[in-house]
């Protein structure tokens, strides 16, 4: 566990540095908004496209791994919906608990994969992104539409935004370039490499800047439900599916790590757009990010 903790420590230190910079007003609010938009629309898509376009992962590994990731999400979704009435929360609050149970922080995921397992792990993590990001977005929209009372028109609007998500589109482009054998042109590839190299540190600083410690302290029981589901239950179910489908070695470890990620900050945006409990969502995201410092090394040690 100590070796995993030391490998992940730089990632979480960058997050904490981002939080400290925001708290000390080292930069104004416009800087952080711009940094997040730059990372989301340009730097991170560049990393995903370049990584997937050049990935050398056999289909016999990538297919079962992606399927196992999706199975884990579906199982947690089924459990959440089955025990909906037992959860001490109204409809909007339940949607935040649900999002906190399935949505991964992709910025943290790729950085942690690289830190714990080296550069080859980024390609595997990118496949996890391609398998889970569209799925958790669409499921989250459906749950918000059902339990937060969002109008059908609003749900369609958000679903369209999901379909045009730059992370999803960049994954599809990278996979297309890979499977067709086209690859990246000589000039474009080093450009994407340069852009992608800036994505992880800047993205992690932005994650830290978005943490809301006050919301985490106020949230109470729902935070615990979401944290136990996302940081423990989802990795356990995903690890079982990976084992069942014969995924092993580095692919198993990276996929398990990806399943153990804390919730993404994009869940807060979606919650605010569709009538979810946004303050609770902020508390869940913050609490999980802090708890993941311990839970991720623990999961990788016990199940990995």
Secondary structure as GFF3:
##gff-version 3
##sequence-region A 1 304
A	DSSP	alpha_helix	2	23	.	.	.	ID=ss1
A	DSSP	alpha_helix	29	38	.	.	.	ID=ss2
A	DSSP	pi_helix	39	43	.	.	.	ID=ss3
A	DSSP	alpha_helix	44	53	.	.	.	ID=ss4
A	DSSP	alpha_helix	59	82	.	.	.	ID=ss5
A	DSSP	three_ten_helix	84	86	.	.	.	ID=ss6
A	DSSP	alpha_helix	91	102	.	.	.	ID=ss7
A	DSSP	alpha_helix	106	117	.	.	.	ID=ss8
A	DSSP	alpha_helix	120	147	.	.	.	ID=ss9
A	DSSP	alpha_helix	152	163	.	.	.	ID=ss10
A	DSSP	alpha_helix	166	179	.	.	.	ID=ss11
A	DSSP	alpha_helix	186	209	.	.	.	ID=ss12
A	DSSP	alpha_helix	213	219	.	.	.	ID=ss13
A	DSSP	alpha_helix	221	228	.	.	.	ID=ss14
A	DSSP	pi_helix	229	233	.	.	.	ID=ss15
A	DSSP	alpha_helix	234	244	.	.	.	ID=ss16
A	DSSP	alpha_helix	249	259	.	.	.	ID=ss17
A	DSSP	alpha_helix	266	273	.	.	.	ID=ss18
A	DSSP	alpha_helix	278	302	.	.	.	ID=ss19
###
